Amino acid sequence: MASATEEVPTAVFALRDRHGQVGLAFTDRHGGTSGGPFASLNLTDATGDDPADVRGNLDLLRTTLGEPPLRLALMRQVHGADVHVLDGSADAGEVPVADALVTTLADVALVVRVADCVPVLLADERAGVVGAAHAGRPGLVAGIVPATLSAMRELGAERIRAWVGPHVCGSCYEVPEQMRAEVSAVVPEAHARTSWGTPGLDIGAGVTAQLVAAGVQLSDTGTGSRPGSGCTLEDDDLFSYRRQGRRSGRMAGVVWRRP
């Protein structure tokens, strides 16, 4: 417990922005009610946190966005390339197995949860289409980002803008040489070397390359976090699976559009 003289972090968002009628945010780990390794704004109960705390944190996220009532659309992410399209027909309360969500519905906030993987938020304001994708190493290779863009374009998106959130950097993400070779064979831009000279992967660079190749406009998110390195492993204000292990919490990227 923090003493009276200690500064207690109260932030909720690492980044929050608006582009016309599109709103978006990336959370940090502060401002919630979870304890222990999940302190404090953990947004998943899949790694051992108290489900009641997680529900409270999700409610806090929704209300802190400060928008008209938003329904949070969640997904059970499995490091694949499946995209779920929310059309309102049978989505209330549904948590699909997918690694991306897209919709034309207004006032529905798409949520992607991460702790080192790359959260990608996407929008075409004019067409009224938004998307959120979870790009880890397997998803990058499987093509979750191109699949999400394809699904958005099928809904009428043409001029898509992207925001890439906090993730582990290539200087910190150490992998076996064979794994680096396999990923780099599919996405060469992901090839990296750690700061200590071993094989690494830069999933963020790979995602960015896929977005640029698809003609998507990238929006500057700065470091992707509050002042610090911007790397989830290096920044204690962010959750990190590689730093904390299996009992790490999860942050979120959130995107929605208003009518």
N, C-alpha and C positions, 0 to 999 in steps of 0.2 A: 504494500500500500504506500502511496506517495505521501511524504511528509508535507506539512503545511508550507514549507519553504521551497518545495520542488515544483517545477513548472509541469503541469499536466497537459499533454497535448489534447486539444479539443477539435481539431479539424476533422472533416468528413470527406472532403474532396481533395484529391491530388491535382485535379484540373476540372474546371467547369466552364462551359462555353455555350454560345448560341449562334446559329447561322440561320438567320431569317426565322422561319417557323420550326426549325429543327433545334432541339436541345440535346445536350450530351454532357456526360460527366464520367470521370474516372475516380473511384474512391481510393482513400488510403486506409490505414488500419485503425484510425482513431475515431473516437466519438460514440462507440457502441457500449454494449453491456457485457460482452463475453469476457472470461477471465483466462488465466494461465497462458498457454502458447497461442490461444485464440484472441487474446486481448488486442483491440476490444471490438472493432466493427467487422467481425467475421461473418460472412454471408453464406456459409454452407454448413450443414450438419453432417456432411458425408465423411468427415475426418475425425469425428468424435466429440464435437462440441454439443452442448445442451440444446436440443431443438427449440426450446422455449426462448433461449437467448437469441438464436438465429432468427426466429420469427420476429422477435422484437427489433433486431437489427435491420431486417428487411422492411419492417414498418417504418422505422426511423429513416431509412434511405428514401422511401417513397414520400414521406411527409417533408423531409428536408429539401427535396428537389424544389419545393415551393411552387409547384405547378397546380393547375386544376387536377382533380383526382386522377391519378395515373394507376393503371393496373400493371404490375410488374409481370412480365412474361419471362419465365425461367426455362432452362433446358438441362437435361442430364448429359453432360459432355463426356465423350468416349474417345477422343483423339481420332475421329474419323473425318469423313467428307460429306456427311449428310446434312442437308439444309431443310429446315422446317418452315413452311410458309403459313403464317397466321392469317386466316381469312375471316375469323369471327364465327365460323359455323359450329365448331366444336372445341374451341380453345379455352374456354373458361375453366381455370383450375388445372389444365393439362400441363404436364411437364414432359415434353417429348424428348426422346433420345436423339440427340443431334449435336452438331458443333457449330451451327449457325441458325439464326432466326432472321426472317425478313417479313415485312408487312407493309400494307398501304393503310392500315388502320391508324386513326388518330388517337392520341391520349393513351396509347399502350407503350410502355417503356420496355424495350428489349434489353435483357441483361445477359452479359457474358461474364463468367467468374474465372479468375486466374490467380496463380501464385508462382510466376516465372514465365508461363506461356504468354503469347502476344494477344492482347485484346484488340480487335479491330472494329471500329464503328464506322458505318457507311450511310450516306444519305444522298438522295437527289431531291432537293426541296421542291423544285418545280413539278416533278412527277409525283411527289408525295409518297416516296418509297424510302424506307430506312432498313438497315440491316446491322447485325452484330455477329462477329465470328470469333471463334476460339482457335488460335493457330499455335499449336505446339509443334515439336519436331515431327511426329507422325502426320499431323494435319497439314503441315507445310508440304510434305512429300506427296500426300494424298490429293492435295489441291483444294483444300477447304476455301481458300480465298477466291480462286477463280470460280469455284462452284457457287459461292455466295453472290458474286457479281453476275453470274449467268442467271440466277434465280431473280435477282433484282431487275435485270433487263427484261426478263419475261413478264414482269409486272409493269413495264413501261419506263424504267429508269434509263436515262441516256447520259446525263452529266453527273457522274457520281463523285462525291467528295469523301475522303477517308481521313480518319484520325486514328493513329496508332498509339496505344497506351503503354504504361510501364511494363517492363519485362526484363528478364535476365540478359545481360549484354554478352557479346561474343568474347570479351576478354575474361569472362568469368565462367562461361558454360563449357566445361571440359567434357570431352567425349572420347571414346576409343578411336584410334585412327581409322579403322574399318568403317565405323559409323559415320565419321566425317566424310569419308570418301563416298559412301552410299548416298548421303544427303546431297553432297555437292554435285554428284553426277546428275541429279534431278534439278537442283537449284544452286548453281555455282556461286551465287552471291552470298550464300550462307556459310561458305568456307571461312574459317577463322582460326586464330591462334590465341591461346590464353595469355594473360599478362606474365605468366611464369613459363611460357614457352612450349606448352603442350597442345595437342590438337583440340580445337574448339569449334563451336557452331554459333553463328549469329543469326538466330531465327528472325529477329527484327529486320535485318538487312535483306533476308530472303523474302519476307512478306512485302517489304517496300518494293523490291524488284518486281514481284508479281503484280502489284498494284500499278506501278509505272508502266509495265508492259501492256497492261489492260487499258491504258489511257485514263486512269483515275487521277484526279487532282488530290494531292496530299496537303493537308492542313498542318501547320506548325503547332505542335503541342509542347514546345520547349523541351525540357528534359524529360517530361512525362511524369514528373513528381514535384513536390515542393523542393526548395533548395537542398541539394544533395547530388548524388551521382546520377540518379535516374535509373539505376540498375536495381532490380528488386533484391538481388542477393546482397548488394552492398549497402542498401538504404534501409535502416531499421524502421522507418516510417511505413514501410511496405511489407506485406507478407511475402515469404519466399520458401517454396518447398525445398529448394536445394540448401538453404541455410537452416531451416527449422525441422525438416523431415516430414514424416507422414502426418503429424499432428499440426501442420501449418494451417492457418486460416486462409480465406480467400477474399480477394478484393473483387471489384466489379467495374466493368465498363457498361454504361447505360446510354441508350439513345432513343429518342421519341420525336414525334412531330405533333404540332397543334393543328387543329382544323383550319 
